[in-house]
Amino acid sequence: MAEQEQRNEPDRLWKTRRRRAGIVAFVAGVVATLALFAFVPGLPHVIDWGAILMALLAGALARWTRLSRMTSTTQSTRR
């Protein structure tokens, strides 16, 4: 039983690291997009539903990009 737990340990660490990276990337994308809409001159300084939806989409895109990059990097090092 202890051997099986030791074999699963790297997998569990990888999943935890991947989850944290996804959360950080999502939050960074949302905050960066909302900051863009709030502080860039020339744009209306109003955070409305359109800005919130765009921020959520940008966060999802940042998360997807980060996780796909982590996966491709790991697969290339395992070969």
N, C-alpha and C positions, 0 to 999 in steps of 0.2 A: 504494500500500500504506500509506503514511503517513497518507493521508486517512482510510482505513478504520479505522486504529488510533485516530485522534483522535475519530472518531465513536463508537467503541465505548467510549472512556474514561469518559464520564458514566454509561453503563450499568454498567460494571464498578464504578465508585465507588458507584453506587446499590445494587448487589447486595451489595457489601462492607459498606456502612453498614447495610443491612437485616439481613444475617446477624449482625453484631455486636449490633444492637439486640435481635434475637431471643434471642441467647445471654444477654445481660445481663438481659432480662426473665425468662427461664426461671430463671436462677440466683437472681434476687431473689425470685421467687415461691416457690421451694423453700426458701430460707433463711428468709423471713418466716413461712412455714407451720410449719417445724420450730421456729422460735423461739416461735411461738404455743403449740405443743404442749409445749415444754420449760419455758417461763417464766410462763405465765399462771396465776395462782392459781385453784384450783377444778378445774382439769383434772389428770388424772393425769400426773405428771412422768415419763412413760415414753415413749420413742420406740420404738414397735413397728412391725410391718409395716403396720398400718392407717395410722399417722401418716406413714410413708414414702410409701405409695401416695397419700394425700391431698396430700402435699407435691408429688409428681410431677404430679398432676392440676392442682394450683394453679399450678405452674410452666408447664405446657402451656397453661393458660388465660391466664396473663399473657403468654406469648409470642404466642399467637394474637391476643389483644387488641391488643398493641403493633404487630404486623405489619399487622393489618387497619386500624388507625388510620393507620399510615404510608402504606399504599397508598391509602386514601381521601383523605388530605391531598394526596398527590402528584397523584392524578387530578383533584382539584378545582383545583389550581394550574395544571395543564397545559391546562385547557380555555380 
